[in-house]
Amino acid sequence: MRFLTADLPGCGGHFKEAPEDFEVEEIPAYLPCGEGEHVYLWVEKRGVATPDAAKRISRHLGLPEGAVSWAGLKDKQALTRQWMSVQAKPGRETELSTFLDPEVKLLQVSRHRNKLKGGHLDGNRFKIRIAKVKDVAAAQATLAVLKARGVPNFFGAQRFGAAGTNAARGKAILLKAAAGGRRGRPDFERKMLLSAYQSELFNRVLDRRLDAGLFSKARQGDVLKKHESGGEFVCADPAVDQPRMDAFEVSPTGPMYGPSMRPAQDEVGADEAKVLAEEGLTIESFAAGGGETDGARRLLRIPLPDVSLEPAGEDAWLSFALPSGAYATVVLGELLKPGPR
């Protein structure tokens, strides 16, 4: 994956020395209304994965795993705050009032009419300490570019597993399914691995667009997405749509390949088809994944309007917000400019 700001020096430094150095706060799609059949919990966790925090709460309530739901996964090695939910019953709030855990705290308990499900969030706010910053001016210059042109919406390394093999495993599952093989693994793992393969191909498309200098350019045949409404349309005249791109009213999308994905047209469509051809695949190949590889369009860039960098001695605190599905590590990579990714 390439850096949009490759012509600017990195600021140096590192992050995540302690969970408190990496704060993540969920931006919910809605807040609990105060009544209903579900109890909502505003949970703060330190150094604990989201599923593990949910298990601890379930265990305290004497409920099976899966009884506590959440909108999105949060980093383990971080201090995070997010909403979770559990089915209400008489006395549920009293049971929760006795929950004590040194790493998981219930900051607020309320009620709502529906269960909290995956995807019920708008994004996340981040506050990150970058330790041992060497060049604050370089960091500020990088942030100025990202604010003006947007952040490349790469999937971060977390998407591909600790060993970085999830995409290759996903491809193997897809090829086996296309050849008529049986699933042979739990659906949740299969879906994760297939998605990792789709994500790797998306990253490849974005990488090539950056390499060609077309990151913030409207192209004939682009599937453009409106930031405010999410509506998609095909770019028929780049001269007309470029001012809307510059104003961050719309942005181009890339492929999460699958049969239900809206296809790009013209030269953009040809570029996306070439990536598949290099893999020996077509769009129809992803039908073998069933509903787990339907496909979709994903923004190639995301705005970064409210970002700040505050020096603190040898360190600096970086604050910004990202929409759901975007990776803070991509912003950090642009700033720090570590070795090849």
SEBA-794535 format. One line per field, with one value per residue (C-alpha): residue number from 1; residue in three letters; x, y negated, z. Coordinates in Angstrom, 2 decimals, decimal comma. Example, Ala and Ser with C-alpha at 12.3 -4.5 7.8 and 13.67 -1.06 7.14 Angstrom:
// SEBA-794535
n = (1 / 2) .
res = (ALA / SER) .
u = (12,30 / 13,67) .
v = (4,50 / 1,06) .
w = (7,80 / 7,14) .
//
This chain:
// SEBA-794535
n = (1 / 2 / 3 / 4 / 5 / 6 / 7 / 8 / 9 / 10 / 11 / 12 / 13 / 14 / 15 / 16 / 17 / 18 / 19 / 20 / 21 / 22 / 23 / 24 / 25 / 26 / 27 / 28 / 29 / 30 / 31 / 32 / 33 / 34 / 35 / 36 / 37 / 38 / 39 / 40 / 41 / 42 / 43 / 44 / 45 / 46 / 47 / 48 / 49 / 50 / 51 / 52 / 53 / 54 / 55 / 56 / 57 / 58 / 59 / 60 / 61 / 62 / 63 / 64 / 65 / 66 / 67 / 68 / 69 / 70 / 71 / 72 / 73 / 74 / 75 / 76 / 77 / 78 / 79 / 80 / 81 / 82 / 83 / 84 / 85 / 86 / 87 / 88 / 89 / 90 / 91 / 92 / 93 / 94 / 95 / 96 / 97 / 98 / 99 / 100 / 101 / 102 / 103 / 104 / 105 / 106 / 107 / 108 / 109 / 110 / 111 / 112 / 113 / 114 / 115 / 116 / 117 / 118 / 119 / 120 / 121 / 122 / 123 / 124 / 125 / 126 / 127 / 128 / 129 / 130 / 131 / 132 / 133 / 134 / 135 / 136 / 137 / 138 / 139 / 140 / 141 / 142 / 143 / 144 / 145 / 146 / 147 / 148 / 149 / 150 / 151 / 152 / 153 / 154 / 155 / 156 / 157 / 158 / 159 / 160 / 161 / 162 / 163 / 164 / 165 / 166 / 167 / 168 / 169 / 170 / 171 / 172 / 173 / 174 / 175 / 176 / 177 / 178 / 179 / 180 / 181 / 182 / 183 / 184 / 185 / 186 / 187 / 188 / 189 / 190 / 191 / 192 / 193 / 194 / 195 / 196 / 197 / 198 / 199 / 200 / 201 / 202 / 203 / 204 / 205 / 206 / 207 / 208 / 209 / 210 / 211 / 212 / 213 / 214 / 215 / 216 / 217 / 218 / 219 / 220 / 221 / 222 / 223 / 224 / 225 / 226 / 227 / 228 / 229 / 230 / 231 / 232 / 233 / 234 / 235 / 236 / 237 / 238 / 239 / 240 / 241 / 242 / 243 / 244 / 245 / 246 / 247 / 248 / 249 / 250 / 251 / 252 / 253 / 254 / 255 / 256 / 257 / 258 / 259 / 260 / 261 / 262 / 263 / 264 / 265 / 266 / 267 / 268 / 269 / 270 / 271 / 272 / 273 / 274 / 275 / 276 / 277 / 278 / 279 / 280 / 281 / 282 / 283 / 284 / 285 / 286 / 287 / 288 / 289 / 290 / 291 / 292 / 293 / 294 / 295 / 296 / 297 / 298 / 299 / 300 / 301 / 302 / 303 / 304 / 305 / 306 / 307 / 308 / 309 / 310 / 311 / 312 / 313 / 314 / 315 / 316 / 317 / 318 / 319 / 320 / 321 / 322 / 323 / 324 / 325 / 326 / 327 / 328 / 329 / 330 / 331 / 332 / 333 / 334 / 335 / 336 / 337 / 338 / 339 / 340 / 341) .
res = (MET / ARG / PHE / LEU / THR / ALA / ASP / LEU / PRO / GLY / CYS / GLY / GLY / HIS / PHE / LYS / GLU / ALA / PRO / GLU / ASP / PHE / GLU / VAL / GLU / GLU / ILE / PRO / ALA / TYR / LEU / PRO / CYS / GLY / GLU / GLY / GLU / HIS / VAL / TYR / LEU / TRP / VAL / GLU / LYS / ARG / GLY / VAL / ALA / THR / PRO / ASP / ALA / ALA / LYS / ARG / ILE / SER / ARG / HIS / LEU / GLY / LEU / PRO / GLU / GLY / ALA / VAL / SER / TRP / ALA / GLY / LEU / LYS / ASP / LYS / GLN / ALA / LEU / THR / ARG / GLN / TRP / MET / SER / VAL / GLN / ALA / LYS / PRO / GLY / ARG / GLU / THR / GLU / LEU / SER / THR / PHE / LEU / ASP / PRO / GLU / VAL / LYS / LEU / LEU / GLN / VAL / SER / ARG / HIS / ARG / ASN / LYS / LEU / LYS / GLY / GLY / HIS / LEU / ASP / GLY / ASN / ARG / PHE / LYS / ILE / ARG / ILE / ALA / LYS / VAL / LYS / ASP / VAL / ALA / ALA / ALA / GLN / ALA / THR / LEU / ALA / VAL / LEU / LYS / ALA / ARG / GLY / VAL / PRO / ASN / PHE / PHE / GLY / ALA / GLN / ARG / PHE / GLY / ALA / ALA / GLY / THR / ASN / ALA / ALA / ARG / GLY / LYS / ALA / ILE / LEU / LEU / LYS / ALA / ALA / ALA / GLY / GLY / ARG / ARG / GLY / ARG / PRO / ASP / PHE / GLU / ARG / LYS / MET / LEU / LEU / SER / ALA / TYR / GLN / SER / GLU / LEU / PHE / ASN / ARG / VAL / LEU / ASP / ARG / ARG / LEU / ASP / ALA / GLY / LEU / PHE / SER / LYS / ALA / ARG / GLN / GLY / ASP / VAL / LEU / LYS / LYS / HIS / GLU / SER / GLY / GLY / GLU / PHE / VAL / CYS / ALA / ASP / PRO / ALA / VAL / ASP / GLN / PRO / ARG / MET / ASP / ALA / PHE / GLU / VAL / SER / PRO / THR / GLY / PRO / MET / TYR / GLY / PRO / SER / MET / ARG / PRO / ALA / GLN / ASP / GLU / VAL / GLY / ALA / ASP / GLU / ALA / LYS / VAL / LEU / ALA / GLU / GLU / GLY / LEU / THR / ILE / GLU / SER / PHE / ALA / ALA / GLY / GLY / GLY / GLU / THR / ASP / GLY / ALA / ARG / ARG / LEU / LEU / ARG / ILE / PRO / LEU / PRO / ASP / VAL / SER / LEU / GLU / PRO / ALA / GLY / GLU / ASP / ALA / TRP / LEU / SER / PHE / ALA / LEU / PRO / SER / GLY / ALA / TYR / ALA / THR / VAL / VAL / LEU / GLY / GLU / LEU / LEU / LYS / PRO / GLY / PRO / ARG) .
u = (0,00 / 1,33 / 1,20 / -0,74 / 1,86 / 4,89 / 6,64 / 6,57 / 8,89 / 7,56 / 7,34 / 8,87 / 7,77 / 5,62 / 2,31 / 0,44 / 2,96 / 0,00 / -3,78 / -4,29 / -2,17 / -4,80 / -8,33 / -11,30 / -14,83 / -17,71 / -19,95 / -23,33 / -25,89 / -28,47 / -28,71 / -30,96 / -34,35 / -34,75 / -37,46 / -37,88 / -37,10 / -33,31 / -30,77 / -28,01 / -24,60 / -22,00 / -18,89 / -15,32 / -12,68 / -8,91 / -6,69 / -9,64 / -11,13 / -14,79 / -15,98 / -14,12 / -15,72 / -19,14 / -18,39 / -17,49 / -20,80 / -22,73 / -21,00 / -21,92 / -25,57 / -25,53 / -26,23 / -24,66 / -22,07 / -23,71 / -26,31 / -24,54 / -24,29 / -22,34 / -22,23 / -18,53 / -15,29 / -12,82 / -9,06 / -7,86 / -4,70 / -6,54 / -8,82 / -12,21 / -15,82 / -18,73 / -22,38 / -23,47 / -26,95 / -28,65 / -32,26 / -34,09 / -35,93 / -37,18 / -34,19 / -31,68 / -30,41 / -29,94 / -27,90 / -25,72 / -25,17 / -23,09 / -20,82 / -17,22 / -14,22 / -10,82 / -10,66 / -14,32 / -16,57 / -20,24 / -20,39 / -24,08 / -27,10 / -30,26 / -33,01 / -34,00 / -36,61 / -34,32 / -31,28 / -27,95 / -26,60 / -23,38 / -23,08 / -25,29 / -22,64 / -21,54 / -17,83 / -15,20 / -13,29 / -9,61 / -7,15 / -3,67 / -0,36 / 2,52 / 5,69 / 9,09 / 7,93 / 10,94 / 9,34 / 6,07 / 6,20 / 6,27 / 3,24 / 1,34 / 2,20 / 0,93 / -2,31 / -2,87 / -2,74 / -5,05 / -7,56 / -7,53 / -7,53 / -8,88 / -7,44 / -6,88 / -9,49 / -7,19 / -8,06 / -5,48 / -3,23 / -5,69 / -8,03 / -5,61 / -4,84 / -1,76 / 0,12 / -1,18 / -2,57 / -6,34 / -6,66 / -4,79 / -6,96 / -10,06 / -9,00 / -8,46 / -11,99 / -13,47 / -11,64 / -12,67 / -16,30 / -16,16 / -14,89 / -17,85 / -16,12 / -17,94 / -17,63 / -15,80 / -15,41 / -17,72 / -19,61 / -18,24 / -14,66 / -15,45 / -17,06 / -14,08 / -11,58 / -13,58 / -13,97 / -10,22 / -9,67 / -12,15 / -10,37 / -6,96 / -8,27 / -9,84 / -6,48 / -4,82 / -7,22 / -6,67 / -2,92 / -2,84 / -5,01 / -2,59 / 0,34 / -1,28 / -1,85 / -5,63 / -6,59 / -8,66 / -9,60 / -13,05 / -12,73 / -15,05 / -16,96 / -16,26 / -19,00 / -19,21 / -20,85 / -22,51 / -21,05 / -24,25 / -26,81 / -24,72 / -26,31 / -24,23 / -24,06 / -21,71 / -19,54 / -20,48 / -18,53 / -15,44 / -15,46 / -18,89 / -18,13 / -14,62 / -15,85 / -18,10 / -15,06 / -13,01 / -15,78 / -16,00 / -19,62 / -18,80 / -15,90 / -15,01 / -15,58 / -13,64 / -14,82 / -15,57 / -15,94 / -19,15 / -22,16 / -24,33 / -21,68 / -22,49 / -19,88 / -17,72 / -17,76 / -15,34 / -11,64 / -12,35 / -14,31 / -11,48 / -8,94 / -11,07 / -11,57 / -7,81 / -7,20 / -9,57 / -8,06 / -4,63 / -6,16 / -7,73 / -11,21 / -14,32 / -17,14 / -19,14 / -16,44 / -17,64 / -21,12 / -19,54 / -19,22 / -22,98 / -24,30 / -20,88 / -19,42 / -22,35 / -20,08 / -20,46 / -18,78 / -16,46 / -15,23 / -11,68 / -11,15 / -12,68 / -12,70 / -10,62 / -12,17 / -11,66 / -8,12 / -5,63 / -2,07 / -1,01 / 2,69 / 3,36 / 7,08 / 8,73 / 5,31 / 2,15 / -1,56 / -3,42 / -7,23 / -9,61 / -12,78 / -13,34 / -16,48 / -17,30 / -15,02 / -12,06 / -8,71 / -6,87 / -3,63 / -3,83 / -3,75 / -0,90 / 1,03 / 0,82 / 2,22 / 4,95 / 6,07 / 7,30 / 9,03 / 7,29 / 3,78) .
v = (0,00 / -3,41 / -6,65 / -9,56 / -11,84 / -9,84 / -13,06 / -14,37 / -13,13 / -11,12 / -12,73 / -9,70 / -8,24 / -5,32 / -4,62 / -2,15 / -1,99 / -1,64 / -1,30 / -4,86 / -6,09 / -4,92 / -6,07 / -5,09 / -6,34 / -5,06 / -7,52 / -5,75 / -5,81 / -6,60 / -6,86 / -4,77 / -6,41 / -5,33 / -2,69 / 0,64 / 4,34 / 4,02 / 2,67 / 0,56 / 0,35 / -2,37 / -0,25 / -1,37 / 1,31 / 1,27 / 3,85 / 6,15 / 7,24 / 6,40 / 10,07 / 10,77 / 7,76 / 8,99 / 12,48 / 11,06 / 9,19 / 12,25 / 14,42 / 11,98 / 12,15 / 15,94 / 15,77 / 17,74 / 16,28 / 14,14 / 12,69 / 9,33 / 7,64 / 4,67 / 2,39 / 2,64 / 4,25 / 1,98 / 2,34 / 4,62 / 2,70 / -0,54 / -2,40 / -2,27 / -3,26 / -1,70 / -0,70 / 2,90 / 4,32 / 7,23 / 8,41 / 6,77 / 8,56 / 7,48 / 6,66 / 6,56 / 3,09 / 4,23 / 7,22 / 4,94 / 2,53 / 5,23 / 5,87 / 5,21 / 5,79 / 4,05 / 3,78 / 3,37 / 0,63 / -0,17 / -3,96 / -4,24 / -1,94 / -2,81 / -1,16 / -1,05 / 0,59 / 2,68 / 4,89 / 3,28 / 5,01 / 4,95 / 1,79 / -0,39 / -3,10 / -6,13 / -5,92 / -6,38 / -9,22 / -8,69 / -10,32 / -8,89 / -9,69 / -9,55 / -9,10 / -10,57 / -12,73 / -14,01 / -16,45 / -18,12 / -20,36 / -17,30 / -15,90 / -19,16 / -19,25 / -15,69 / -16,48 / -19,51 / -17,24 / -14,65 / -17,36 / -18,77 / -15,52 / -12,90 / -9,74 / -6,62 / -4,20 / -1,18 / 1,80 / 1,91 / 4,83 / 5,92 / 7,05 / 9,74 / 11,45 / 11,54 / 13,70 / 11,75 / 14,91 / 14,34 / 13,11 / 16,12 / 18,45 / 16,65 / 17,07 / 20,79 / 21,11 / 19,26 / 21,38 / 24,58 / 23,46 / 22,51 / 26,01 / 27,53 / 28,23 / 28,30 / 25,45 / 27,41 / 24,56 / 22,50 / 19,75 / 16,94 / 17,87 / 18,43 / 15,01 / 13,33 / 14,99 / 14,34 / 10,70 / 10,47 / 11,60 / 9,04 / 6,43 / 7,31 / 6,87 / 3,53 / 2,39 / 3,40 / 1,24 / -1,73 / -1,21 / -1,41 / -4,50 / -6,25 / -5,08 / -6,58 / -9,93 / -9,61 / -9,44 / -12,64 / -12,79 / -12,03 / -9,47 / -8,44 / -5,38 / -5,90 / -4,82 / -7,97 / -8,06 / -11,03 / -11,53 / -12,92 / -10,43 / -7,44 / -7,47 / -6,10 / -7,09 / -6,53 / -9,45 / -10,36 / -13,63 / -14,11 / -17,87 / -18,12 / -15,89 / -17,13 / -20,28 / -18,03 / -15,87 / -18,91 / -20,03 / -16,52 / -16,23 / -12,96 / -10,52 / -7,56 / -4,03 / -0,82 / 2,78 / 5,24 / 7,77 / 9,76 / 10,36 / 7,71 / 4,99 / 2,05 / 2,27 / -0,63 / -1,53 / -2,52 / -2,72 / -2,37 / 0,81 / 2,12 / 1,43 / 3,26 / 6,22 / 6,42 / 6,97 / 9,94 / 11,29 / 11,31 / 13,53 / 15,82 / 14,76 / 12,97 / 11,30 / 14,51 / 16,38 / 14,68 / 16,20 / 19,36 / 17,58 / 17,30 / 14,42 / 13,96 / 12,47 / 10,54 / 7,56 / 3,80 / 0,48 / -1,07 / -4,65 / -4,99 / -8,08 / -9,48 / -13,04 / -14,11 / -17,50 / -17,70 / -16,70 / -18,22 / -17,54 / -18,95 / -18,75 / -17,57 / -17,62 / -14,94 / -13,51 / -14,71 / -13,97 / -13,29 / -13,63 / -12,88 / -11,00 / -8,39 / -6,79 / -3,19 / -0,72 / -3,09 / -2,45 / -4,87 / -3,04 / -4,32 / -7,93 / -7,07 / -5,42 / -8,58 / -10,59 / -8,28 / -6,85 / -3,51 / -1,00 / 0,87 / 2,01) .
w = (0,00 / -0,99 / 0,95 / -0,50 / 1,12 / -0,03 / -1,10 / 2,49 / 5,26 / 8,17 / 11,58 / 13,28 / 16,59 / 17,65 / 19,38 / 21,60 / 24,44 / 26,83 / 26,33 / 27,57 / 24,66 / 22,16 / 23,03 / 20,87 / 21,46 / 19,38 / 17,52 / 17,76 / 14,98 / 17,68 / 21,46 / 23,72 / 24,17 / 27,81 / 27,37 / 25,64 / 25,79 / 25,68 / 28,16 / 26,62 / 28,30 / 27,70 / 28,28 / 28,89 / 28,49 / 28,88 / 27,15 / 26,45 / 23,12 / 22,52 / 22,46 / 25,71 / 27,42 / 26,27 / 27,63 / 31,04 / 31,22 / 30,03 / 32,61 / 35,39 / 34,30 / 34,05 / 30,33 / 27,46 / 25,13 / 22,48 / 24,85 / 24,83 / 21,43 / 20,09 / 17,05 / 16,20 / 17,30 / 19,08 / 19,46 / 22,25 / 23,09 / 23,74 / 26,10 / 24,37 / 24,99 / 23,11 / 23,42 / 24,06 / 24,64 / 26,37 / 26,55 / 29,45 / 32,22 / 35,67 / 37,85 / 34,98 / 35,91 / 39,53 / 38,35 / 36,26 / 39,16 / 40,89 / 37,89 / 38,91 / 36,68 / 36,81 / 33,00 / 32,00 / 33,44 / 32,86 / 32,61 / 31,76 / 31,67 / 29,73 / 27,70 / 24,05 / 21,87 / 19,67 / 20,07 / 19,17 / 16,06 / 14,10 / 12,02 / 14,25 / 14,48 / 12,48 / 13,26 / 15,94 / 17,57 / 18,27 / 20,64 / 20,18 / 21,81 / 19,34 / 21,37 / 20,50 / 17,59 / 15,66 / 13,18 / 14,16 / 11,08 / 8,81 / 10,63 / 10,20 / 6,49 / 6,06 / 7,89 / 5,65 / 2,58 / 4,14 / 5,08 / 1,55 / -0,44 / 1,97 / 3,49 / 1,34 / 2,66 / 2,80 / 4,95 / 7,73 / 8,59 / 11,32 / 8,56 / 7,43 / 10,74 / 12,95 / 10,43 / 7,43 / 5,82 / 5,99 / 2,40 / 0,97 / 3,05 / 1,82 / -1,80 / -1,24 / 0,20 / -2,77 / -5,33 / -3,55 / -3,47 / -7,16 / -7,93 / -6,10 / -2,80 / 0,52 / 3,03 / 5,72 / 8,25 / 10,48 / 8,68 / 10,89 / 10,06 / 6,41 / 6,14 / 7,83 / 5,50 / 2,33 / 3,34 / 3,89 / 0,30 / -1,02 / 1,10 / -0,33 / -3,87 / -2,92 / -1,50 / -4,75 / -6,79 / -4,47 / -4,52 / -8,32 / -8,37 / -6,03 / -8,12 / -11,24 / -9,51 / -9,84 / -6,17 / -6,02 / -9,72 / -11,13 / -13,93 / -16,73 / -15,49 / -11,76 / -9,40 / -7,28 / -3,87 / -2,20 / 1,28 / 2,75 / 1,45 / 0,37 / -3,07 / -5,96 / -9,62 / -12,55 / -13,61 / -17,19 / -17,37 / -15,16 / -15,86 / -14,25 / -11,25 / -10,43 / -8,59 / -6,48 / -5,74 / -4,74 / -2,37 / -0,85 / -1,89 / -3,66 / -3,80 / -6,02 / -4,85 / -5,30 / -5,59 / -2,85 / -5,65 / -5,85 / -8,12 / -6,39 / -6,67 / -8,94 / -11,71 / -12,79 / -16,48 / -19,22 / -18,28 / -14,55 / -15,16 / -17,33 / -14,57 / -11,99 / -14,34 / -14,89 / -11,17 / -11,25 / -14,46 / -12,81 / -10,12 / -12,72 / -11,58 / -12,82 / -10,94 / -11,37 / -9,43 / -6,25 / -6,60 / -5,18 / -1,84 / -1,54 / 0,53 / 2,13 / -1,06 / -2,55 / -3,11 / -2,63 / -3,38 / -0,77 / -0,73 / -2,00 / 0,14 / 3,31 / 4,65 / 7,63 / 8,49 / 12,26 / 13,08 / 15,50 / 16,59 / 19,95 / 20,94 / 24,50 / 25,21 / 23,10 / 22,24 / 20,48 / 20,86 / 17,63 / 17,61 / 14,73 / 13,77 / 11,07 / 9,66 / 10,43 / 8,65 / 8,29 / 9,97 / 12,25 / 11,48 / 7,89 / 9,16 / 11,51 / 8,69 / 6,58 / 9,50 / 10,77 / 7,40 / 8,72 / 6,48 / 3,63 / 4,57) .
//
